[in-house]
Amino acid sequence: MESFNKSKLSQEQMSCIIKKAFGQGFGEATELTDGWANTAYAIQLADGRRVVLKVAPTRDKKVMRCESNNMQTEVETLRLVLERGGVPVPHVYVYDPTCRLIPAEYFIMEFVEGEPLNKVRDSLSQEQLAGIRYQLGVYNRIINNIKGSVYGPLFPEDGVRATWKEAFSDLIFGVLEDGKTARVELPVTYELLEEEIKNRLSVMEEVTEAHLVLWDLWDGNVFVRDGEISAIIDLERSLWGDPLDEYYFSHFDRHAPFEKGYGRTPATPSELERLKLYDLFRDLLMVIECYYRQYENKDHISWAHDNLRTGLERFFN
């Protein structure tokens, strides 16, 4: 999706990056347009290999608090998942956060064969789709089994916390502050929302172990080839937190095969209350990020607002 924050590169800039990384030139370079925040290019090297160059927004672009260190977070998450093993994610060849070669962070990873699940799911049989969702549950559980010692962002400088209650408070109130800064109008007042959230946060005290949570593992970030998962991509929103904060436990996409593969179905009063707060956070973020990324797709912006209105009704009732 096109957004104001995306960093477009010239042929000369790409040439400098590839030359520094691999000591060779490249042939074809094609922009991959499915991403929502970063810019990505599929590049064929002179030696025939295919790689993906992913470029963050330039540092002069205003981003939300929870997105301030997304690229470093993605690179570190890929390292952690590859180190654990058992989940197909791309290998990172180069990560350059210096902004010396170009005015933005970038990394280069291996090219992933396949198509996003959200584009091919309608062409799959029910058995194939159920099998993919079951395997997603298995993979998501493996990732969530990676444990941390703190909560919140992956890096201390981004504001880690000793408890999940504190970390989630930072996240959801940070999104609301971003909304105020961008003057985003919500269906209810910010004050009412903040008061209601504070009254419900005690349920987060039941989370006593920090797990690696991808948060944004949805069908668009699952690559499928020949009816099977070939890779999981875009791990940039990862954090240390509660596994129930994963997308496939949200109101958007609950599937029995996923939960069977994962080995868990949220059911206790505390779990269900936590899910309400996670859903609210997700619904708020999807509206407020529109005003930072300045999406060109007006239909998506309208959908995000409609989704938030429905979500608030669900949250308050």
DRENFILUM-771422 format. One record per residue: residue number from 1; x negated, y, z of N, C-alpha, C in turn. Coordinates in Angstrom, 2 decimals. Layout:
N
nr n.xx n.yy n.zz ca.xx ca.yy ca.zz c.xx c.yy c.zz
NUM X Y Z X Y Z X Y Z
...
***
This chain:
317
nr n.xx n.yy n.zz ca.xx ca.yy ca.zz c.xx c.yy c.zz
1 -0.84 -1.19 0.00 0.00 0.00 0.00 -0.88 1.25 0.00
2 -0.48 2.25 -0.77 -1.25 3.48 -0.82 -0.99 4.32 0.43
3 -2.10 4.86 0.99 -1.99 5.74 2.14 -3.08 6.79 2.06
4 -2.86 7.89 2.75 -3.78 9.03 2.74 -5.14 8.64 3.32
5 -5.16 7.69 4.25 -6.38 7.37 4.97 -7.37 6.50 4.19
6 -6.95 5.91 3.08 -7.82 4.99 2.37 -9.01 5.72 1.73
7 -10.19 5.08 1.82 -11.42 5.64 1.27 -11.72 4.99 -0.08
8 -11.57 5.74 -1.15 -11.85 5.22 -2.49 -13.33 5.43 -2.81
9 -13.96 4.42 -3.41 -15.37 4.49 -3.75 -15.58 4.65 -5.24
10 -16.64 5.35 -5.60 -17.04 5.45 -6.99 -17.88 4.23 -7.36
11 -18.09 4.02 -8.65 -18.95 2.94 -9.12 -20.36 3.11 -8.57
12 -20.81 4.34 -8.50 -22.16 4.61 -7.99 -22.28 4.23 -6.52
13 -21.27 4.56 -5.73 -21.30 4.19 -4.31 -21.29 2.68 -4.13
14 -20.44 1.99 -4.89 -20.41 0.53 -4.80 -21.74 -0.07 -5.23
15 -22.33 0.49 -6.25 -23.62 0.00 -6.73 -24.69 0.12 -5.65
16 -24.72 1.25 -4.94 -25.69 1.45 -3.86 -25.48 0.42 -2.74
17 -24.22 0.18 -2.39 -23.91 -0.77 -1.31 -24.32 -2.19 -1.69
18 -23.97 -2.61 -2.89 -24.29 -3.97 -3.34 -25.79 -4.15 -3.51
19 -26.46 -3.14 -4.04 -27.91 -3.22 -4.21 -28.61 -3.37 -2.87
20 -28.18 -2.60 -1.88 -28.79 -2.68 -0.56 -28.52 -4.03 0.10
21 -27.31 -4.55 -0.06 -26.91 -5.79 0.61 -27.51 -7.03 -0.04
22 -27.53 -7.05 -1.38 -27.87 -8.29 -2.08 -29.05 -8.16 -3.04
23 -29.54 -6.93 -3.23 -30.68 -6.73 -4.11 -30.37 -7.00 -5.57
24 -29.14 -6.78 -5.97 -28.74 -7.04 -7.35 -27.58 -6.14 -7.71
25 -27.21 -6.17 -8.98 -26.08 -5.39 -9.44 -24.80 -6.20 -9.38
26 -23.75 -5.66 -9.98 -22.48 -6.37 -9.99 -21.77 -6.12 -11.31
27 -20.81 -6.99 -11.61 -20.04 -6.84 -12.83 -18.72 -6.17 -12.56
28 -17.68 -6.95 -12.45 -16.33 -6.42 -12.26 -16.05 -6.10 -10.79
29 -15.36 -4.99 -10.56 -14.90 -4.61 -9.22 -13.43 -4.23 -9.31
30 -12.60 -4.91 -8.54 -11.15 -4.69 -8.59 -10.63 -4.32 -7.21
31 -9.90 -3.22 -7.13 -9.33 -2.84 -5.83 -8.20 -3.81 -5.45
32 -8.22 -4.24 -4.20 -7.17 -5.10 -3.65 -6.18 -4.19 -2.93
33 -4.98 -4.11 -3.42 -4.06 -3.05 -2.97 -3.09 -3.48 -1.88
34 -3.21 -4.70 -1.38 -2.24 -5.15 -0.38 -2.48 -4.56 1.01
35 -3.70 -4.10 1.27 -4.02 -3.58 2.60 -3.27 -2.30 2.93
36 -3.12 -2.04 4.22 -2.32 -0.90 4.69 -3.16 0.25 5.21
37 -4.42 0.01 5.57 -5.23 1.06 6.19 -6.59 1.19 5.53
38 -7.30 0.07 5.38 -8.62 0.08 4.77 -8.52 -0.10 3.26
39 -9.60 0.24 2.59 -9.70 -0.02 1.15 -10.54 -1.27 0.95
40 -10.13 -2.13 0.03 -10.87 -3.36 -0.22 -11.06 -3.56 -1.72
41 -12.25 -4.07 -2.08 -12.58 -4.35 -3.47 -13.08 -5.78 -3.59
42 -12.57 -6.49 -4.59 -13.13 -7.79 -4.96 -14.22 -7.53 -5.99
43 -15.43 -8.00 -5.70 -16.59 -7.68 -6.53 -17.29 -8.97 -6.96
44 -17.60 -9.05 -8.23 -18.37 -10.18 -8.73 -19.82 -9.75 -8.87
45 -20.70 -10.41 -8.13 -22.12 -10.09 -8.17 -22.75 -10.57 -9.47
46 -23.94 -10.05 -9.74 -24.64 -10.44 -10.96 -24.95 -11.93 -10.99
47 -25.13 -12.54 -9.82 -25.44 -13.98 -9.78 -24.19 -14.86 -9.84
48 -23.01 -14.23 -10.00 -21.78 -14.98 -10.17 -20.93 -15.12 -8.92
49 -21.50 -14.84 -7.75 -20.73 -14.94 -6.52 -19.68 -13.83 -6.46
50 -18.58 -14.12 -5.77 -17.54 -13.12 -5.54 -17.52 -12.76 -4.06
51 -17.43 -11.47 -3.77 -17.38 -10.99 -2.40 -16.29 -9.94 -2.29
52 -15.96 -9.58 -1.06 -14.99 -8.51 -0.81 -15.68 -7.42 0.01
53 -15.59 -6.21 -0.49 -16.12 -5.03 0.20 -14.94 -4.30 0.85
54 -15.01 -4.14 2.14 -13.92 -3.50 2.88 -14.43 -2.20 3.49
55 -13.71 -1.11 3.25 -14.15 0.23 3.64 -13.13 0.87 4.57
56 -13.60 1.38 5.70 -12.73 2.03 6.67 -12.41 3.47 6.24
57 -11.41 4.09 6.83 -11.18 5.52 6.59 -12.41 6.33 7.01
58 -12.65 7.43 6.35 -13.75 8.30 6.75 -13.45 8.88 8.14
59 -14.50 9.28 8.83 -14.34 9.68 10.23 -13.59 11.00 10.40
60 -13.40 11.75 9.32 -12.64 12.98 9.42 -11.13 12.73 9.37
61 -10.72 11.49 9.05 -9.30 11.16 9.00 -8.77 10.89 10.40
62 -7.63 11.46 10.70 -7.02 11.28 12.02 -6.37 9.90 12.09
63 -6.76 9.11 13.08 -6.16 7.78 13.26 -5.56 7.69 14.65
64 -4.73 6.70 14.84 -4.11 6.49 16.15 -5.14 5.99 17.15
65 -4.86 6.18 18.43 -5.78 5.77 19.48 -6.15 4.29 19.40
66 -5.16 3.46 19.11 -5.38 2.03 19.08 -6.12 1.57 17.83
67 -6.39 2.49 16.90 -7.08 2.14 15.65 -8.46 2.77 15.54
68 -8.95 3.34 16.63 -10.17 4.12 16.56 -11.42 3.29 16.26
69 -11.37 1.99 16.50 -12.56 1.15 16.29 -12.19 -0.14 15.57
70 -11.30 -0.04 14.61 -10.75 -1.23 13.97 -11.77 -2.07 13.22
71 -12.69 -1.42 12.51 -13.61 -2.19 11.67 -14.59 -2.99 12.51
72 -15.17 -2.38 13.53 -16.07 -3.12 14.41 -15.32 -4.25 15.11
73 -14.06 -3.99 15.46 -13.24 -5.01 16.09 -13.03 -6.20 15.16
74 -12.76 -5.93 13.89 -12.56 -7.03 12.95 -13.82 -7.87 12.78
75 -14.95 -7.21 12.63 -16.21 -7.93 12.44 -16.51 -8.80 13.66
76 -16.30 -8.26 14.85 -16.56 -9.03 16.06 -15.58 -10.18 16.22
77 -14.31 -9.96 15.86 -13.32 -11.03 15.95 -13.67 -12.17 15.00
78 -14.07 -11.83 13.79 -14.49 -12.86 12.83 -15.66 -13.67 13.39
79 -16.59 -12.98 14.03 -17.73 -13.68 14.63 -17.27 -14.64 15.72
80 -16.38 -14.17 16.59 -15.89 -15.01 17.68 -15.14 -16.23 17.17
81 -14.30 -16.04 16.16 -13.51 -17.14 15.63 -14.40 -18.15 14.89
82 -15.34 -17.64 14.12 -16.27 -18.54 13.42 -17.11 -19.32 14.42
83 -17.51 -18.67 15.47 -18.31 -19.32 16.52 -17.51 -20.42 17.20
84 -16.22 -20.20 17.43 -15.37 -21.21 18.05 -15.14 -22.37 17.08
85 -14.90 -22.06 15.81 -14.70 -23.10 14.81 -13.25 -23.59 14.77
86 -12.93 -24.29 13.68 -11.60 -24.89 13.56 -10.55 -24.03 12.92
87 -10.91 -22.79 12.53 -9.95 -21.88 11.91 -10.61 -21.28 10.67
88 -9.95 -21.33 9.50 -10.56 -20.78 8.29 -10.49 -19.26 8.24
89 -11.62 -18.62 8.46 -11.74 -17.17 8.31 -13.00 -16.87 7.50
90 -13.04 -15.74 6.81 -14.19 -15.44 5.96 -15.45 -15.10 6.75
91 -16.58 -15.44 6.17 -17.89 -15.11 6.74 -18.26 -13.68 6.36
92 -18.85 -12.94 7.29 -19.29 -11.56 7.03 -20.77 -11.58 6.66
93 -21.09 -11.00 5.50 -22.48 -10.92 5.06 -23.19 -9.70 5.62
94 -22.51 -8.56 5.58 -23.12 -7.28 5.96 -22.08 -6.41 6.65
95 -22.50 -5.74 7.73 -21.65 -4.72 8.37 -22.51 -3.49 8.59
96 -22.05 -2.34 8.09 -22.80 -1.09 8.22 -21.91 -0.02 8.84
97 -22.12 0.26 10.13 -21.32 1.28 10.80 -21.97 2.66 10.81
98 -23.13 2.81 10.13 -23.93 4.04 10.27 -23.37 5.23 9.51
99 -22.59 4.99 8.46 -22.05 6.04 7.59 -23.17 6.81 6.86
100 -24.31 6.19 6.68 -25.42 6.85 5.99 -25.34 6.68 4.47
101 -24.97 5.49 4.04 -24.92 5.22 2.60 -23.67 5.84 1.98
102 -22.55 5.70 2.67 -21.29 6.36 2.30 -20.71 6.94 3.59
103 -19.80 7.90 3.50 -19.28 8.54 4.72 -18.19 7.72 5.43
104 -18.38 6.41 5.50 -17.41 5.53 6.16 -18.09 4.21 6.52
105 -17.56 3.54 7.55 -18.01 2.19 7.86 -17.57 1.25 6.74
106 -18.32 0.16 6.57 -17.90 -0.86 5.63 -18.49 -2.20 6.04
107 -17.87 -3.28 5.56 -18.51 -4.58 5.65 -18.21 -5.38 4.40
108 -19.04 -6.38 4.15 -18.89 -7.26 2.99 -18.70 -8.68 3.49
109 -17.66 -9.34 3.01 -17.37 -10.71 3.43 -17.18 -11.60 2.21
110 -17.14 -12.88 2.46 -16.93 -13.81 1.36 -15.53 -13.66 0.77
111 -15.42 -13.92 -0.51 -14.13 -13.86 -1.19 -13.29 -15.07 -0.81
112 -12.00 -14.83 -0.56 -11.09 -15.90 -0.15 -10.19 -16.28 -1.33
113 -10.16 -17.54 -1.65 -9.26 -18.02 -2.71 -7.84 -18.18 -2.16
114 -6.86 -17.87 -2.99 -5.47 -18.05 -2.59 -4.67 -16.78 -2.74
115 -3.42 -16.84 -2.28 -2.49 -15.72 -2.31 -1.87 -15.54 -0.94
116 -1.50 -14.30 -0.57 -0.85 -14.08 0.73 0.46 -14.86 0.84
117 0.71 -15.40 2.01 1.92 -16.21 2.22 3.19 -15.42 1.94
118 3.21 -14.14 2.25 4.44 -13.36 2.01 4.77 -13.24 0.52
119 3.78 -13.47 -0.34 4.03 -13.40 -1.79 4.42 -14.75 -2.38
120 4.04 -15.84 -1.74 4.28 -17.16 -2.35 5.27 -18.02 -1.58
121 5.71 -17.59 -0.41 6.54 -18.47 0.42 7.83 -18.89 -0.27
122 8.40 -18.00 -1.11 9.65 -18.35 -1.78 9.46 -19.45 -2.83
123 8.23 -19.65 -3.26 7.95 -20.68 -4.26 7.58 -22.02 -3.62
124 7.47 -22.04 -2.28 7.10 -23.26 -1.57 8.34 -24.07 -1.21
125 8.17 -25.37 -1.11 9.26 -26.21 -0.62 9.42 -25.99 0.88
126 10.57 -26.38 1.41 10.79 -26.26 2.85 9.76 -27.05 3.64
127 9.40 -28.21 3.12 8.41 -29.05 3.80 7.04 -28.38 3.80
128 6.66 -27.78 2.67 5.37 -27.09 2.59 5.32 -25.90 3.55
129 6.41 -25.11 3.56 6.44 -23.93 4.42 6.42 -24.32 5.88
130 7.17 -25.35 6.24 7.17 -25.82 7.63 5.78 -26.32 8.02
131 5.10 -26.99 7.10 3.75 -27.47 7.38 2.77 -26.34 7.57
132 2.92 -25.28 6.78 2.05 -24.11 6.91 2.30 -23.42 8.25
133 3.57 -23.28 8.62 3.87 -22.60 9.89 3.41 -23.44 11.08
134 3.52 -24.74 10.99 3.00 -25.61 12.05 1.49 -25.41 12.17
135 0.78 -25.40 11.04 -0.67 -25.25 11.08 -1.07 -23.87 11.59
136 -0.25 -22.84 11.26 -0.49 -21.50 11.80 -0.43 -21.52 13.33
137 0.54 -22.26 13.87 0.64 -22.38 15.31 -0.61 -23.02 15.90
138 -1.11 -24.06 15.24 -2.35 -24.72 15.69 -3.51 -23.73 15.67
139 -3.66 -23.03 14.55 -4.77 -22.08 14.42 -4.66 -20.94 15.43
140 -3.45 -20.41 15.58 -3.25 -19.30 16.51 -3.59 -19.71 17.94
141 -3.25 -20.94 18.30 -3.56 -21.45 19.64 -5.08 -21.57 19.83
142 -5.78 -22.05 18.81 -7.24 -22.14 18.90 -7.85 -20.77 19.14
143 -7.36 -19.78 18.40 -7.88 -18.41 18.56 -7.56 -17.89 19.96
144 -6.32 -18.07 20.40 -5.93 -17.59 21.73 -6.68 -18.28 22.85
145 -7.20 -19.46 22.60 -7.97 -20.17 23.63 -9.35 -19.57 23.86
146 -9.75 -18.61 23.02 -10.98 -17.85 23.29 -10.67 -16.87 24.40
147 -11.41 -16.95 25.49 -11.08 -16.14 26.67 -12.11 -15.04 26.91
148 -11.62 -13.96 27.49 -12.47 -12.84 27.85 -12.45 -12.59 29.35
149 -13.23 -11.62 29.78 -13.32 -11.30 31.20 -12.63 -9.99 31.56
150 -12.18 -9.26 30.54 -11.47 -7.99 30.74 -10.27 -7.96 29.80
151 -9.48 -6.89 29.90 -8.27 -6.76 29.07 -8.36 -5.50 28.21
152 -7.68 -5.58 27.06 -7.64 -4.43 26.17 -8.59 -4.57 25.01
153 -9.25 -3.48 24.60 -10.14 -3.52 23.44 -11.30 -4.49 23.62
154 -11.90 -4.87 22.50 -13.01 -5.82 22.55 -14.30 -5.19 23.07
155 -14.39 -3.85 23.01 -15.63 -3.18 23.39 -15.42 -2.25 24.58
156 -16.32 -2.28 25.56 -16.16 -1.48 26.78 -15.98 0.01 26.51
157 -16.68 0.53 25.49 -16.60 1.97 25.22 -15.22 2.41 24.75
158 -14.38 1.43 24.36 -13.02 1.76 23.92 -12.01 1.75 25.06
159 -12.46 1.47 26.28 -11.58 1.55 27.43 -10.98 0.26 27.89
160 -11.82 -0.71 28.27 -11.29 -1.98 28.77 -10.73 -1.80 30.18
161 -9.91 -2.76 30.60 -9.24 -2.68 31.90 -9.39 -3.99 32.67
162 -9.18 -3.91 33.97 -9.31 -5.09 34.83 -8.05 -5.94 34.82
163 -6.91 -5.34 34.44 -5.64 -6.09 34.41 -4.94 -5.85 33.08
164 -4.09 -6.81 32.71 -3.31 -6.67 31.49 -2.26 -5.57 31.63
165 -1.72 -5.41 32.81 -0.74 -4.35 33.04 -1.35 -2.99 32.70
166 -2.57 -2.75 33.14 -3.24 -1.48 32.84 -3.53 -1.35 31.35
167 -4.02 -2.44 30.75 -4.39 -2.40 29.33 -3.16 -2.17 28.44
168 -2.07 -2.87 28.74 -0.87 -2.68 27.93 -0.28 -1.29 28.14
169 -0.38 -0.78 29.36 0.07 0.60 29.62 -0.69 1.58 28.74
170 -2.01 1.39 28.66 -2.81 2.26 27.79 -2.32 2.20 26.35
171 -2.03 0.98 25.89 -1.62 0.80 24.50 -0.28 1.49 24.20
172 0.73 1.17 25.00 2.07 1.66 24.65 2.22 3.16 24.93
173 1.61 3.64 26.03 1.70 5.08 26.29 0.79 5.85 25.33
174 -0.29 5.21 24.88 -1.14 5.84 23.87 -0.40 6.03 22.56
175 0.38 5.04 22.15 1.18 5.16 20.93 2.20 6.29 21.08
176 2.82 6.39 22.24 3.78 7.47 22.46 3.09 8.84 22.42
177 1.88 8.93 22.98 1.14 10.19 22.90 0.80 10.53 21.45
178 0.44 9.50 20.67 0.20 9.73 19.25 1.46 10.25 18.56
179 2.60 9.72 18.95 3.86 10.18 18.38 4.12 11.65 18.70
180 3.86 12.02 19.94 4.04 13.42 20.33 3.11 14.33 19.54
181 1.85 13.90 19.41 0.85 14.70 18.69 1.28 14.94 17.25
182 1.81 13.89 16.62 2.24 13.99 15.21 3.66 14.53 15.07
183 4.29 14.84 16.20 5.65 15.39 16.22 6.65 14.46 15.53
184 6.51 13.19 15.86 7.42 12.18 15.32 8.70 12.18 16.14
185 9.82 12.35 15.48 11.11 12.33 16.17 11.59 10.90 16.33
186 11.96 10.54 17.56 12.46 9.21 17.86 13.96 9.28 18.15
187 14.65 8.16 18.08 16.10 8.17 18.35 16.44 8.51 19.79
188 15.49 8.34 20.71 15.68 8.72 22.11 14.51 9.59 22.52
189 14.61 10.24 23.65 13.53 11.13 24.08 12.32 10.33 24.55
190 11.16 10.93 24.40 9.94 10.30 24.89 10.01 10.09 26.40
191 10.60 11.05 27.10 10.68 10.96 28.56 11.51 9.76 29.00
192 12.62 9.52 28.32 13.46 8.38 28.66 12.72 7.07 28.41
193 12.04 6.99 27.28 11.29 5.78 26.96 10.19 5.53 27.99
194 9.44 6.55 28.32 8.32 6.40 29.26 8.82 5.94 30.62
195 9.92 6.49 31.07 10.48 6.11 32.37 10.93 4.65 32.35
196 11.61 4.24 31.28 12.10 2.87 31.19 10.94 1.87 31.10
197 9.91 2.22 30.36 8.74 1.33 30.25 8.07 1.17 31.61
198 7.87 2.26 32.32 7.24 2.20 33.65 8.03 1.28 34.59
199 9.34 1.33 34.48 10.17 0.52 35.36 10.07 -0.98 35.06
200 9.57 -1.32 33.87 9.53 -2.73 33.46 8.12 -3.33 33.46
201 7.13 -2.52 33.69 5.75 -2.99 33.52 5.29 -4.02 34.54
202 6.00 -4.18 35.63 5.57 -5.14 36.66 5.51 -6.56 36.13
203 6.25 -6.89 35.06 6.23 -8.25 34.51 4.85 -8.59 33.94
204 4.06 -7.58 33.63 2.73 -7.83 33.08 1.76 -8.39 34.13
205 2.14 -8.27 35.40 1.27 -8.76 36.47 1.15 -10.28 36.47
206 2.06 -10.96 35.78 1.99 -12.42 35.71 0.90 -12.90 34.76
207 0.37 -12.01 33.94 -0.72 -12.37 33.02 -2.03 -12.25 33.79
208 -2.68 -13.38 34.03 -3.88 -13.39 34.87 -5.13 -13.89 34.13
209 -5.00 -14.20 32.84 -6.15 -14.60 32.04 -6.14 -13.81 30.73
210 -7.31 -13.30 30.35 -7.45 -12.54 29.10 -7.78 -13.48 27.95
211 -6.95 -13.47 26.93 -7.15 -14.31 25.74 -7.34 -13.42 24.52
212 -8.06 -13.92 23.53 -8.20 -13.19 22.28 -6.87 -13.25 21.52
213 -6.29 -12.08 21.30 -4.99 -11.96 20.63 -5.20 -11.21 19.32
214 -4.78 -11.80 18.21 -4.94 -11.14 16.91 -3.93 -10.02 16.72
215 -2.72 -10.18 17.25 -1.63 -9.22 17.23 -1.02 -9.03 15.86
216 -1.84 -8.97 14.81 -1.34 -8.67 13.47 -1.42 -9.87 12.53
217 -1.36 -11.07 13.09 -1.36 -12.27 12.25 0.06 -12.50 11.74
218 0.35 -11.98 10.54 1.66 -12.15 9.91 1.45 -12.76 8.54
219 2.55 -13.03 7.81 2.46 -13.75 6.54 1.56 -13.06 5.52
220 1.46 -11.74 5.57 0.60 -11.02 4.63 -0.88 -11.23 4.87
221 -1.22 -11.71 6.07 -2.62 -11.94 6.41 -2.98 -13.43 6.44
222 -2.11 -14.23 5.86 -2.35 -15.68 5.75 -2.47 -16.03 4.29
223 -3.65 -16.49 3.87 -3.84 -16.86 2.47 -3.56 -18.35 2.28
224 -2.85 -18.63 1.19 -2.42 -20.00 0.90 -2.92 -20.40 -0.48
225 -3.40 -21.64 -0.58 -3.82 -22.19 -1.86 -3.40 -23.66 -1.93
226 -2.75 -24.02 -3.02 -2.28 -25.39 -3.21 -1.41 -25.87 -2.04
227 -0.57 -24.96 -1.54 0.37 -25.32 -0.49 -0.22 -25.45 0.90
228 -1.48 -25.01 1.09 -2.12 -25.09 2.41 -2.82 -23.77 2.72
229 -3.05 -23.54 4.01 -3.72 -22.31 4.44 -5.19 -22.37 4.03
230 -5.63 -21.35 3.28 -7.03 -21.27 2.88 -7.83 -20.31 3.75
231 -7.15 -19.32 4.35 -7.86 -18.38 5.23 -6.88 -17.49 5.98
232 -7.35 -16.98 7.10 -6.66 -15.93 7.86 -7.55 -14.70 7.78
233 -6.96 -13.55 7.44 -7.74 -12.33 7.22 -7.18 -11.17 8.04
234 -7.88 -10.02 7.95 -7.45 -8.76 8.58 -7.24 -8.91 10.09
235 -8.33 -9.12 10.78 -8.29 -9.34 12.23 -8.64 -8.07 13.00
236 -8.34 -6.92 12.43 -8.82 -5.65 12.95 -8.09 -5.13 14.19
237 -6.93 -5.66 14.50 -6.18 -5.16 15.66 -6.34 -6.06 16.89
238 -7.31 -6.92 16.87 -7.49 -7.89 17.96 -7.76 -7.20 19.30
239 -7.41 -7.90 20.37 -7.63 -7.38 21.71 -7.66 -8.55 22.70
240 -8.08 -8.25 23.92 -8.01 -9.22 25.01 -6.70 -9.01 25.74
241 -5.82 -10.04 25.72 -4.53 -9.83 26.34 -3.71 -11.10 26.50
242 -2.42 -10.95 26.35 -1.43 -12.01 26.55 -1.09 -12.63 25.20
243 -1.26 -13.95 25.02 -0.93 -14.59 23.75 0.50 -14.36 23.27
244 1.43 -14.06 24.18 2.81 -13.81 23.75 2.93 -12.51 22.96
245 1.85 -11.74 22.92 1.83 -10.50 22.14 1.51 -10.76 20.67
246 1.42 -12.02 20.26 1.19 -12.35 18.86 2.44 -12.12 18.03
247 2.24 -11.82 16.76 3.34 -11.48 15.84 4.37 -12.59 15.74
248 3.92 -13.84 15.69 4.88 -14.93 15.47 5.70 -15.27 16.71
249 5.49 -14.57 17.81 6.40 -14.65 18.96 7.34 -13.43 18.99
250 7.19 -12.52 18.03 7.99 -11.29 18.03 9.37 -11.52 17.41
251 10.21 -10.50 17.48 11.55 -10.61 16.91 11.51 -10.72 15.39
252 10.39 -10.39 14.76 10.29 -10.43 13.31 10.27 -11.84 12.75
253 9.57 -12.74 13.40 9.24 -14.00 12.73 9.10 -15.17 13.71
254 10.18 -15.58 14.33 10.15 -16.75 15.20 10.49 -18.00 14.38
255 9.63 -18.99 14.43 9.83 -20.22 13.67 9.53 -21.42 14.55
256 10.44 -22.39 14.57 10.25 -23.59 15.37 8.97 -24.35 15.00
257 8.63 -24.51 13.70 7.40 -25.22 13.37 6.14 -24.54 13.93
258 6.12 -23.20 13.90 4.98 -22.48 14.49 4.86 -22.79 15.97
259 5.96 -22.68 16.71 5.92 -22.90 18.14 5.60 -24.35 18.48
260 6.01 -25.28 17.62 5.65 -26.68 17.83 4.15 -26.87 17.65
261 3.58 -26.27 16.58 2.15 -26.35 16.37 1.36 -25.66 17.46
262 1.89 -24.54 17.94 1.24 -23.78 19.01 1.34 -24.52 20.34
263 2.47 -25.20 20.53 2.68 -25.91 21.78 3.30 -25.07 22.87
264 4.07 -24.04 22.45 4.68 -23.17 23.46 5.89 -22.47 22.87
265 6.96 -22.41 23.65 8.14 -21.64 23.31 8.49 -20.75 24.50
266 8.36 -19.43 24.36 8.67 -18.53 25.48 10.10 -18.73 25.96
267 10.25 -18.92 27.28 11.59 -19.22 27.79 11.85 -18.65 29.19
268 10.81 -18.42 30.00 11.04 -17.96 31.37 11.51 -16.51 31.36
269 12.20 -16.06 32.40 12.63 -14.65 32.46 11.47 -13.67 32.27
270 10.33 -13.95 32.90 9.18 -13.06 32.77 8.68 -13.02 31.33
271 8.59 -14.18 30.68 8.12 -14.23 29.30 9.04 -13.45 28.38
272 10.33 -13.59 28.58 11.29 -12.90 27.72 11.26 -11.40 27.95
273 11.04 -10.98 29.19 10.92 -9.55 29.46 9.65 -8.97 28.85
274 8.56 -9.73 28.91 7.32 -9.28 28.27 7.50 -9.15 26.76
275 8.20 -10.09 26.17 8.44 -10.03 24.73 9.21 -8.76 24.35
276 10.14 -8.34 25.20 10.89 -7.11 24.90 9.95 -5.90 24.82
277 8.98 -5.84 25.73 8.04 -4.74 25.72 7.09 -4.83 24.53
278 6.66 -6.04 24.19 5.79 -6.22 23.03 6.52 -5.84 21.75
279 7.79 -6.22 21.66 8.59 -5.85 20.48 8.73 -4.33 20.38
280 8.97 -3.69 21.51 9.12 -2.24 21.52 7.83 -1.58 21.04
281 6.71 -2.04 21.56 5.42 -1.48 21.16 5.23 -1.61 19.64
282 5.54 -2.78 19.12 5.36 -3.03 17.69 6.28 -2.13 16.86
283 7.53 -2.01 17.29 8.49 -1.18 16.56 8.09 0.30 16.58
284 7.61 0.76 17.72 7.15 2.15 17.82 5.94 2.39 16.93
285 4.99 1.49 16.99 3.76 1.63 16.21 4.06 1.71 14.71
286 5.00 0.88 14.25 5.27 0.82 12.82 5.90 2.11 12.30
287 6.55 2.87 13.17 7.06 4.18 12.78 5.96 5.23 12.85
288 5.28 5.30 13.99 4.34 6.39 14.22 3.13 6.30 13.30
289 2.70 5.10 12.95 1.55 4.98 12.06 1.85 5.55 10.68
290 3.11 5.59 10.28 3.48 6.16 8.98 3.01 7.61 8.87
291 3.04 8.34 9.98 2.72 9.76 9.97 1.22 10.02 10.05
292 0.46 9.03 10.45 -1.00 9.13 10.44 -1.56 8.65 9.11
293 -1.04 7.56 8.60 -1.54 7.02 7.33 -0.91 7.70 6.11
294 0.21 8.39 6.34 0.89 9.12 5.27 1.16 8.22 4.05
295 1.89 7.15 4.31 2.24 6.22 3.24 3.02 6.92 2.13
296 2.78 6.48 0.91 3.52 7.01 -0.23 4.87 6.30 -0.42
297 5.00 5.11 0.16 6.21 4.31 -0.02 7.31 4.81 0.94
298 8.22 5.60 0.43 9.28 6.18 1.26 10.25 5.11 1.75
299 10.42 4.05 0.97 11.32 2.97 1.39 10.79 2.30 2.66
300 9.47 2.13 2.75 8.90 1.52 3.95 9.10 2.43 5.17
301 8.91 3.72 4.98 9.09 4.66 6.10 10.53 4.61 6.59
302 11.47 4.59 5.67 12.89 4.50 6.04 13.17 3.19 6.76
303 12.61 2.09 6.25 12.79 0.79 6.90 12.23 0.81 8.32
304 11.06 1.41 8.52 10.44 1.44 9.84 11.33 2.18 10.85
305 11.94 3.29 10.41 12.84 4.03 11.30 14.09 3.22 11.61
306 14.65 2.56 10.61 15.83 1.73 10.84 15.51 0.58 11.80
307 14.34 -0.01 11.61 13.92 -1.10 12.48 13.75 -0.64 13.92
308 13.23 0.58 14.11 13.07 1.10 15.47 14.42 1.35 16.11
309 15.36 1.90 15.36 16.69 2.14 15.93 17.31 0.83 16.41
310 17.21 -0.21 15.60 17.74 -1.52 15.99 16.98 -2.06 17.19
311 15.66 -1.87 17.18 14.83 -2.36 18.28 15.14 -1.67 19.60
312 15.41 -0.38 19.56 15.75 0.34 20.79 17.08 -0.12 21.35
313 18.03 -0.40 20.48 19.31 -0.94 20.95 19.09 -2.27 21.65
314 18.22 -3.10 21.08 17.92 -4.41 21.67 17.19 -4.23 23.01
315 16.30 -3.26 23.07 15.50 -3.04 24.28 16.36 -2.54 25.44
316 17.29 -1.64 25.18 18.09 -1.05 26.25 19.31 -1.89 26.63
317 19.63 -2.89 25.82 20.83 -3.69 26.10 20.48 -5.10 26.61
***
